């Protein structure tokens, strides 16, 4: 059966959800600022709970907070009511998510949180709901309409919740002065963690380096480059060193023609190659290589070349 306007339906969804997110800006008030301030002052964690789709969004918000400098974890309200509340300390800020503000599993936790002295932040679509009225700070995530044509499946409302969570996390991140280096510490397995945490001597090639003498012939240079498999040869000139790359050889062939086999390494090498110190951060090395439009640098320790770092 042919459906009418697949693209039109999709665009309508985007419009509805974009409008829902855009409307959140007008809902930011003193409660948002109070929530941020209380989290910054807290010595504990931010504990997030929610049922169903709200819980799924809550898990993402918790993960974003945790990776950007605000210790946080998700707690299922059902499990909380059956013992996991033992993980909640008085210093924790509790963030409860419920679009209706009347989710029974979440409301059951309020008496404990009040007795435990926890600061309660809620995200609901109804500022007059039970949860909103019981909260110390309420963040309004109400939407005019869901993208679902039946107005049943959470769509625009979950997008709005996610956006409000991102606004909270980014505000806290900026307030803390959270730096890329700190983000990398929490993501050591990612490319950013590698660039910001790793040192070049941890990743450089330092085995049988392709050294040649300054009077080495092109044949000797090519043999050394083939052995080293680094796309370059390191020329030992006595007091310092030079570099011959694949590109240098091609340009030398164009310049010398059949006389190429008569020239020596010192005749066409790069006499002033980029050399970085052992212990340099990968991030700094990559920035330097990008600025010089090169893909390899020599690594030295106490004046001696000990490795080659490649992007």
Helices and strands as residue ranges (DSSP letters): H 6-24, G 25-27, H 30-41, E 46-50, H 52-67, E 72-74, H 77-81, G 84-87, E 93-97, H 104-107, H 110-116, E 119-124, H 130-134, E 137-140, H 156-176, H 180-185, H 191-197, H 200-203, E 211-213, H 218-228, E 232-236, E 241-245, H 246-256, G 257-262, H 265-268, E 275-277, H 282-292, E 296-301, E 304-310
